[in-house]
């Protein structure tokens, strides 16, 4: 049978480990920030290309009418 003291000890140790691990998380460095900026720029370019494609399609449909 599991003793209440061992269960409590295990819970305390687990909680301490979780707190320690969350404190070890590294902050975002310059490479990560640059990567996010590149991702955002690529997304914006993709949106602009999509808009341009829609305009070309609209223009092509206008010529067919």
Secondary structure as UniProt FT lines:
FT   HELIX           4..23
FT   HELIX           30..64
//
